[in-house]
């Protein structure tokens, strides 16, 4: 049995790989190259691991009193709702909106498939993180469980920041292209005099 056939895990890995592969459709069926994994996931993940380790190291003897069990469950649902709403809005935009991304993708690096991957993986991560966090809150209440809870939360926030950055970049590209069209139309003569 292949990993992609396992419910939830397969879906998570599929969109993680697509995210790592920068939205290129070939990575729906092939594993993205290692340098992309390092660039897109490993560095951010290990920075978050280091931050969690620092928090627990600085807590010293009080680390047993730290409780992050409700953090993910209380914050992620709102962020997930926001992300799903924005993701849905992308599909009601006119076709020329996504087409303009694809035309400019050579110069900007932002195409419609990258936008989808940049949005899908964080949303799926938050959904899986909610499930994992709820289970950990009941089954893994040790210090290590609290560290895992904090890691899930911080990495999720990292992904949300990237999601917001992708949305802002998309808005900029759209605004910039509309501004260029308006300037070109204003510069064109009105007709023969």
N, C-alpha and C positions, 0 to 999 in steps of 0.2 A: 504494500500500500504506500502510495506517495503521500508526502506531507500535505500537499495541496488538497487532498481529498478528506482531510480531517476537518470536521466542522469548526468554525471560528479560527482555529490555528491556521488552516490553509488560506483562508481569506486574509488574515492578518499578514502572513508571509508573502502572499501575492502582492498586496499593496505596499508592503515594506520594500520589496524588491523593485517594484515600479517606481517608488519614491527614490530609492537609491539610484536607479537607472535614469533619473531625471525625466520620467514620463515617456520614455521611448518605448513604443509598443513591443519591440523585440524582447524586452525584459518582463513581459507577461509570461513568457515561456522559457526564458533562459535566465540563469543567475547572473546578476550584474557583476562586473569585474571588481576585484578586491580594492583597487585604488578608490573607486566610487564608494564602496562600503566604508572605507576609512574616512573619506571626506564628508560623507553625508550622515553617517550614524555614529561611528566609533568615537570620534573626537568629542562630539557633544555628549554622548552617553558617559564617557569616562570623566569629562569635566564635572558632570552631575554626580557621579560616583565619588569623586574627590571632594566635592562640596558636602555631600552627605557624611563622608568620613570625618571631615573637618568639624561639622556640627556635633557629631557624637564624641569626637575627641575633646572639643572645647567644653562639652557638657560635663565631662569627668564623671564623678560619682552620681550626678543627677541624671545621667543618661537613662537609667531605669524608670525615671518618672516622665520621660518624654512620651507624648502620645500624639501620633499623627494619623490615627486610625480613621478619623472623620474628615480629614482634609480632602482627599480625593472625592469621596462620596458627596461632600457638600459643595465643592467647586466645579467639578467636571460636568455635572448635568447642565448647568447654565452655559458653560463654554461649548459643550456638545450641541446644545440647541442653537446657539449663535452660529456655529460652524455649519450645521446642517441647513440653516436658513440662508446663509450666504452661498453655500454650495448649490442650493435649489435656485437661487436667483441667477446663477451663471447660466442655467439652462433655459431661462425665459428671456435672456438677452437676444437681440437680433443676431442672425447668422453672421452679419458683417463684423460684429464685435469679436467673435472667436476667430474669424477669418483674418482680421487685422492682426491678431496676435501671431497667427501662423506665418503671415507675410513678414512680420518684423522679427520673427524668432531668430533669424540669422544674426541680426545686429544686437538684439536685446537679450537673447538666450531664454526668452519667455514665450513659449508656445502654449496652445490650448491644452495639449496633452500633459505638459509640465504643470500647468495650473491645476488640472484635475488630480494629478499625482500629489502635488503639494497640499491639496485639500483633503483628499481621500485618506491618506495614511494617518495624519493627525486625528481625524475623526474616528477611524477604526481603532487607533491606539487608545483614545479616550474611552471608547466603549469597552474594549478589553480591559483597560485599566480600572474601570468601574467594577467590573466583575471580579477581577483579581483582588482589588482593594476590599470589596465586601467580604470575600472569602477569607482574606488574611485577617481582617478585623475579628473574625470569629474563631479562626483556626490557628493563627500564628501570632500570638500576642507578645512574643519575646522582644528583646531589644533588636534582634535581627529583623523581625517582622516590622517593627517600627521604622527601621532604616530602609527596608524595601518599600514601605508605604511612602516615605519621604522621597525616595528615588522615583517612584512612579509619578508622584506629583510634580517634581521638579523637571523631569524629562518631558512630561506632558506640557508644562508651561513653556519649555523651550520650543516644542513643536507648535504651540499656539502662537508664540512670537513669530515663528517662521510663516505660519499661515497668515497672520496679519500683514507681515511684510510682503508676502505674495499677492495679497489682495491690494495692498497699497501700490505695489509695482504695476499690477494690472490696471488699476485706476489711472496711474500716471501715464502708462503707455496709451491707453484709450484717450485720455485728455490731450496728450501731446499730439496724437494723430489727428484728432478733431481740430486742434488749434492750427496745425499745419494746413489742413484742408481749407479752413476759414481764411488763413493768410493767402493761400494760393488763389482762392476765389476773389478776394479783395484786390489782389494784384492784377488780375486779368482785366483787360479792357472791356467795356460794356458792349462794344460792337463797333462797326464802321461809322466814322463821323462824316 
